[in-house]
Amino acid sequence: MTPEDKQMNLLGLALRAGKLITGEDLTIKAIQNGKAKLVVVATTASDNTREKLTNKCLYYNVPLEIAFTSDEISSAIGKSRSICAFTDKGFANSYLKLKGTNTMK
């Protein structure tokens, strides 16, 4: 199983555990409320959406990951979405570790 497959499985697991928020509006609210620990945006999301979320994440100092397609994210979580956010630092760290990126403190 590749690290990408494991990341996709982690998205589904986090959703079932209630530690993943999906959709643009809910994700933006989670960023603003300080609940989002890591935001994942699909590479196929519109330029406007990616720019909006990039700016929000920079302003509120939330890590942002642009990865996978909307179809891949939708398949992993069972909902048609291109944006999601981890609300649990443990899940976010596991996701970043699978990618080979530094984890959060």
C-alpha positions in Angstrom: 0.0 0.0 0.0 1.5 3.3 -1.0 1.7 6.3 1.3 -0.9 8.1 -0.8 -3.3 5.2 -0.3 -2.7 5.4 3.4 -3.4 9.1 3.4 -6.7 8.5 1.6 -7.6 5.8 4.2 -6.7 8.2 7.0 -9.2 10.8 5.5 -12.0 8.2 5.7 -11.0 7.1 9.2 -10.9 10.7 10.5 -14.4 11.3 9.0 -15.8 8.2 10.7 -14.1 9.3 14.0 -15.8 12.8 13.7 -12.4 14.5 13.3 -12.7 15.6 9.7 -14.8 18.6 8.4 -15.8 18.6 4.7 -17.0 21.3 2.4 -15.8 24.8 1.7 -18.1 26.7 4.1 -17.6 24.4 7.1 -13.8 24.3 6.5 -13.6 28.1 6.4 -15.6 28.4 9.7 -13.3 25.8 11.3 -10.2 27.8 10.1 -11.6 31.0 11.6 -12.7 29.3 14.9 -9.2 27.7 15.3 -10.6 24.2 15.0 -8.9 23.3 11.8 -5.4 21.7 12.3 -4.7 20.8 8.6 -6.7 21.7 5.5 -6.6 19.5 2.4 -7.7 21.0 -0.9 -8.0 19.0 -4.1 -5.7 19.8 -7.0 -8.8 20.0 -9.2 -10.6 22.6 -7.0 -11.2 25.9 -8.8 -8.5 28.6 -8.8 -10.8 30.9 -6.8 -11.4 28.2 -4.2 -7.7 27.3 -3.8 -6.8 31.0 -3.6 -9.5 31.7 -1.0 -8.4 28.8 1.2 -4.7 29.6 0.8 -5.3 33.1 2.0 -7.5 32.0 5.0 -4.9 29.4 6.0 -2.0 31.9 5.7 -3.9 34.5 7.8 -5.0 32.1 10.5 -1.7 30.1 10.4 -3.2 26.8 9.5 -1.2 24.3 7.4 -2.6 23.7 3.9 -2.0 20.6 1.7 -3.0 20.7 -2.0 -3.2 17.1 -2.9 -5.3 14.5 -4.7 -8.2 15.1 -7.1 -11.7 15.8 -6.1 -12.7 12.3 -7.2 -10.0 10.8 -5.0 -11.0 12.8 -1.9 -14.7 12.0 -2.6 -14.0 8.3 -2.9 -12.0 8.3 0.4 -14.7 10.0 2.4 -17.8 8.9 0.6 -19.1 12.4 -0.1 -18.6 14.6 -3.2 -16.1 17.1 -1.8 -12.9 18.8 -2.8 -12.0 20.4 0.5 -11.7 18.9 4.0 -10.0 19.8 7.3 -8.7 17.7 10.1 -9.8 18.9 13.5 -7.6 16.6 15.5 -3.8 17.2 15.7 -3.1 13.5 15.9 -4.8 12.7 12.6 -3.2 15.8 11.0 0.3 14.7 12.2 -0.3 11.2 10.9 -1.3 12.5 7.5 1.8 14.7 7.3 4.0 11.9 8.5 2.7 9.6 5.7 3.6 12.4 3.3 7.1 12.7 4.7 6.5 16.3 5.8 7.4 17.7 9.2 4.7 17.2 11.8 3.1 20.0 13.9 4.0 20.7 17.4 
